[in-house]
Amino acid sequence: MSRRRVHHAKIKSIQWLPGDICLLRFQPDSVIHFEPGQFLSLRVPDRDDPENLLWRAYSLSVPPEMAKAEGYEFCIKKMPGGHAAAYLEKLAVGDTLTLRAAYGDFTLRTKAGRGVCMIGTGTGIAPLRSIALSREFAKADLLFGIAIVGFRSYAEVPFAGDFERVGLATTYAISAHATKLSFPFYNGRVMDVLKRLKPDFPWLETDYYLCGSGAMINDVIRYLKSAHGVKDSAIFAEAFEPASSNPSKAA
Ligand SMILES: Cc1cc2nc3c(=O)[nH]c(=O)nc-3n(C[C@H](O)[C@H](O)[C@H](O)COP(=O)(O)OP(=O)(O)OC[C@H]3O[C@@H](n4cnc5c(N)ncnc54)[C@H](O)[C@@H]3O)c2cc1C
């Protein structure tokens, strides 16, 4: 990953949600230019050797116009034993973050007249939300839009209602809920919801935006291609893989 401009930012608020998910809001010392769906690199001290500095990728969960008006925001899942996780636990309002910006090509590419299907699991909904709430998305003249978002439990859902309010028909796939849920909630995984879309769903007139674990993304891509003949050019994906599995993303 190429080096970008370094920014410093003050933490405005830290909100912990169920499932060890943190909404971290911050205000940089100068405007960070980014496209909806892009990520920043956050400087994080090594848990065992704080002199050693690491970099971790986090997607912005807001579009640029919201970031400027209300503050920039990350939606971060605390990974057990992680370096960023340990750093996150110690952060307080008013602390300064060091960031590099902006990276990534997980941005809106859909042409007017086509549909959009967003699929995100866990904090993978962050860049999808940034795209969905953006000015570009509102102006995109799409045929239709749907969102399928997946969480372990009902309580872990952040940003409930945000996709619906910009016109995306949204289903919440909840994988670990004991009792039967009713629409828009569904007992199962995002893949189960995808497989239950109506037979006349316009598979080939739709662009797919996938974000979350590499395993989920691979399963969905395999299904879209083998069951419905979706072309690679209609699939856009961002895997939230650990930095250690792809050293180039760590710097
Ligand atoms: C482009 C990109 C954008 C990202 N955006 C976000 C985001 O918006 N929100 C967010 O929460 N995360 C995001 N991530 C993941 C994030 O960069 C870190 O990998 C994650 O926060 C763990 O960092 P850590 O230092 O706490 O864990 P590490 O110290 O790197 O690892 C600790 C343990 O957790 C495992 N682990 C680490 N990361 C993951 C992972 N992503 N999935 C499964 N196991 C993991 C490791 O294998 C290890 O066992 C993104 C990743 C990429 C590549």
The ligand as an SDF file (V2000), in Angstrom:
LIG
                    3D

 53 58  0  0  0  0  0  0  0  0999 V2000
   -9.3380   -2.6950    3.5720 C   0  0  0  0  0  0  0  0  0  0  0  0
   -9.6850   -3.0920    5.0000 C   0  0  0  0  0  0  0  0  0  0  0  0
  -10.6470   -2.3540    5.6700 C   0  0  0  0  0  0  0  0  0  0  0  0
  -10.9770   -2.7150    6.9920 C   0  0  0  0  0  0  0  0  0  0  0  0
  -11.9560   -2.0160    7.6280 N   0  0  0  0  0  0  0  0  0  0  0  0
  -12.3450   -2.4160    8.8650 C   0  0  0  0  0  0  0  0  0  0  0  0
  -13.4470   -1.7620    9.5340 C   0  0  0  0  0  0  0  0  0  0  0  0
  -14.0450   -0.7980    9.0340 O   0  0  0  0  0  0  0  0  0  0  0  0
  -13.8040   -2.2270   10.7600 N   0  0  0  0  0  0  0  0  0  0  0  0
  -13.1610   -3.2910   11.3610 C   0  0  0  0  0  0  0  0  0  0  0  0
  -13.5450   -3.6940   12.4670 O   0  0  0  0  0  0  0  0  0  0  0  0
  -12.1150   -3.9190   10.7580 N   0  0  0  0  0  0  0  0  0  0  0  0
  -11.6950   -3.4960    9.5440 C   0  0  0  0  0  0  0  0  0  0  0  0
  -10.6400   -4.1310    8.9410 N   0  0  0  0  0  0  0  0  0  0  0  0
   -9.8590   -5.1120    9.7310 C   0  0  0  0  0  0  0  0  0  0  0  0
   -8.7790   -4.3450   10.5410 C   0  0  0  0  0  0  0  0  0  0  0  0
   -7.8500   -3.7310    9.6510 O   0  0  0  0  0  0  0  0  0  0  0  0
   -7.9670   -5.2440   11.4990 C   0  0  0  0  0  0  0  0  0  0  0  0
   -7.5500   -6.3980   10.7970 O   0  0  0  0  0  0  0  0  0  0  0  0
   -8.7420   -5.6680   12.7450 C   0  0  0  0  0  0  0  0  0  0  0  0
   -9.2720   -4.5300   13.4340 O   0  0  0  0  0  0  0  0  0  0  0  0
   -7.8540   -6.4610   13.7110 C   0  0  0  0  0  0  0  0  0  0  0  0
   -6.7470   -5.6780   14.0900 O   0  0  0  0  0  0  0  0  0  0  0  0
   -5.9300   -6.0090   15.4260 P   0  0  0  0  0  0  0  0  0  0  0  0
   -4.6300   -5.2570   15.3640 O   0  0  0  0  0  0  0  0  0  0  0  0
   -6.8110   -5.7570   16.6220 O   0  0  0  0  0  0  0  0  0  0  0  0
   -5.6960   -7.5710   15.3170 O   0  0  0  0  0  0  0  0  0  0  0  0
   -4.2850   -8.3150   15.0170 P   0  0  0  0  0  0  0  0  0  0  0  0
   -3.3100   -8.0150   16.1010 O   0  0  0  0  0  0  0  0  0  0  0  0
   -3.8850   -7.9970   13.6060 O   0  0  0  0  0  0  0  0  0  0  0  0
   -4.7790   -9.8320   15.0890 O   0  0  0  0  0  0  0  0  0  0  0  0
   -5.2870  -10.4250   16.3140 C   0  0  0  0  0  0  0  0  0  0  0  0
   -5.9950  -11.7310   16.0370 C   0  0  0  0  0  0  0  0  0  0  0  0
   -7.2240  -11.4810   15.3270 O   0  0  0  0  0  0  0  0  0  0  0  0
   -7.2160  -12.0930   14.0440 C   0  0  0  0  0  0  0  0  0  0  0  0
   -7.8070  -11.1140   13.1270 N   0  0  0  0  0  0  0  0  0  0  0  0
   -7.3270   -9.8770   12.9000 C   0  0  0  0  0  0  0  0  0  0  0  0
   -8.1080   -9.2280   12.0170 N   0  0  0  0  0  0  0  0  0  0  0  0
   -9.0950  -10.0740   11.7060 C   0  0  0  0  0  0  0  0  0  0  0  0
  -10.2000   -9.9730   10.8360 C   0  0  0  0  0  0  0  0  0  0  0  0
  -10.4530   -8.8560   10.1280 N   0  0  0  0  0  0  0  0  0  0  0  0
  -11.0120  -11.0470   10.7520 N   0  0  0  0  0  0  0  0  0  0  0  0
  -10.7800  -12.1700   11.4550 C   0  0  0  0  0  0  0  0  0  0  0  0
   -9.7280  -12.3290   12.2960 N   0  0  0  0  0  0  0  0  0  0  0  0
   -8.8970  -11.3000   12.4110 C   0  0  0  0  0  0  0  0  0  0  0  0
   -5.7620  -12.3530   13.7260 C   0  0  0  0  0  0  0  0  0  0  0  0
   -5.5840  -13.4280   12.8320 O   0  0  0  0  0  0  0  0  0  0  0  0
   -5.1890  -12.6480   15.0980 C   0  0  0  0  0  0  0  0  0  0  0  0
   -5.4560  -13.9780   15.4720 O   0  0  0  0  0  0  0  0  0  0  0  0
  -10.3070   -3.7880    7.6210 C   0  0  0  0  0  0  0  0  0  0  0  0
   -9.3170   -4.5030    6.9230 C   0  0  0  0  0  0  0  0  0  0  0  0
   -9.0140   -4.1660    5.6390 C   0  0  0  0  0  0  0  0  0  0  0  0
   -7.9490   -4.9540    4.9080 C   0  0  0  0  0  0  0  0  0  0  0  0
  1  2  1  0
  2  3  1  0
  2 52  2  0
  3  4  2  0
  4  5  1  0
  4 50  1  0
  5  6  2  0
  6  7  1  0
  6 13  1  0
  7  8  2  0
  7  9  1  0
  9 10  1  0
 10 11  2  0
 10 12  1  0
 12 13  2  0
 13 14  1  0
 14 15  1  0
 14 50  1  0
 15 16  1  0
 16 17  1  0
 16 18  1  0
 18 19  1  0
 18 20  1  0
 20 21  1  0
 20 22  1  0
 22 23  1  0
 23 24  1  0
 24 25  2  0
 24 26  1  0
 24 27  1  0
 27 28  1  0
 28 29  2  0
 28 30  1  0
 28 31  1  0
 31 32  1  0
 32 33  1  0
 33 34  1  0
 33 48  1  0
 34 35  1  0
 35 36  1  0
 35 46  1  0
 36 37  1  0
 36 45  1  0
 37 38  2  0
 38 39  1  0
 39 40  1  0
 39 45  2  0
 40 41  1  0
 40 42  2  0
 42 43  1  0
 43 44  2  0
 44 45  1  0
 46 47  1  0
 46 48  1  0
 48 49  1  0
 50 51  2  0
 51 52  1  0
 52 53  1  0
M  END
$$$$
